[in-house]
Amino acid sequence: MIGRVLAFMTRHGAPLNTIVNHLRRRTSYVRATEVMAILGVTRNTLCDWINAGILPAFRIGKNNVCDPAELADFLETRRTGVCQVDS
């Protein structure tokens, strides 16, 4: 259920702060399918990031999962600001 909420928030343009706060309150791990929806990436990209150590995750059985607090940190550290162009 929580994964569906996060995916819905992401698809409908919820502010990043809202998604990060939701992740920080979460107590269960975030499954790979949820992470893909939140980040808007494919399974291949997600696996590449995990294997390269870009995104912190670990395996439970055959599934990659992320700690919600670590995913929130990942989102916050990769936040970009508005780019200003000098005229």
C-alpha positions as CSV (number, residue, x, y, z in Angstrom):
1,M,0.0,0.0,0.0
2,I,2.7,2.5,0.9
3,G,4.5,1.7,-2.3
4,R,1.4,2.6,-4.3
5,V,1.1,5.9,-2.4
6,L,4.7,6.8,-3.2
7,A,4.3,5.8,-6.8
8,F,1.1,7.9,-7.1
9,M,2.8,10.9,-5.4
10,T,5.8,10.6,-7.8
11,R,3.6,10.2,-11.0
12,H,1.5,13.2,-10.0
13,G,4.4,15.6,-9.3
14,A,4.4,15.6,-5.5
15,P,7.2,17.9,-4.2
16,L,10.4,16.1,-3.4
17,N,10.1,17.1,0.3
18,T,6.8,15.3,0.6
19,I,8.3,12.1,-0.9
20,V,11.4,12.4,1.3
21,N,9.3,13.0,4.5
22,H,7.1,10.0,3.6
23,L,10.2,7.8,3.2
24,R,11.7,9.0,6.5
25,R,8.5,7.9,8.3
26,R,8.4,4.5,6.7
27,T,9.4,1.5,8.7
28,S,9.5,-1.2,6.0
29,Y,12.1,-1.6,3.3
30,V,11.4,-0.2,-0.2
31,R,11.2,-2.8,-2.9
32,A,13.0,-2.4,-6.3
33,T,9.7,-1.8,-8.1
34,E,8.8,1.0,-5.7
35,V,12.3,2.6,-6.1
36,M,12.0,2.4,-9.9
37,A,8.7,4.2,-9.7
38,I,10.0,6.9,-7.3
39,L,13.2,7.5,-9.4
40,G,11.5,7.0,-12.8
41,V,14.2,4.6,-14.0
42,T,14.2,1.2,-15.5
43,R,15.1,-2.1,-13.8
44,N,18.4,-2.1,-15.8
45,T,19.3,1.4,-14.6
46,L,18.4,0.6,-11.0
47,C,20.6,-2.6,-11.1
48,D,23.5,-0.7,-12.7
49,W,23.3,2.0,-9.9
50,I,23.1,-0.7,-7.2
51,N,26.0,-2.7,-8.7
52,A,28.1,0.5,-9.0
53,G,27.4,1.5,-5.4
54,I,25.6,4.7,-6.5
55,L,22.4,3.6,-4.7
56,P,22.6,1.9,-1.4
57,A,20.7,-1.4,-1.4
58,F,20.9,-5.0,-0.4
59,R,19.4,-8.3,-1.3
60,I,16.8,-10.3,0.6
61,G,16.5,-13.5,-1.3
62,K,16.3,-12.7,-5.0
63,N,15.1,-9.1,-4.4
64,N,16.9,-5.8,-4.1
65,V,15.6,-3.6,-1.3
66,C,16.5,-0.2,0.0
67,D,16.4,1.2,3.5
68,P,13.8,4.1,3.3
69,A,16.1,6.5,5.2
70,E,19.0,5.8,2.9
71,L,16.8,6.3,-0.1
72,A,15.6,9.6,1.3
73,D,19.3,10.6,1.8
74,F,20.0,9.6,-1.8
75,L,17.2,11.8,-3.1
76,E,18.3,14.8,-1.0
77,T,21.9,14.6,-2.0
78,R,21.1,14.4,-5.6
79,R,18.6,17.3,-5.6
80,T,19.4,19.9,-8.2
81,G,18.6,23.6,-8.0
82,V,17.4,26.0,-10.6
83,C,20.2,26.7,-13.0
84,Q,20.7,30.4,-13.8
85,V,22.1,31.4,-17.1
86,D,24.2,34.6,-17.3
87,S,23.0,37.0,-20.0
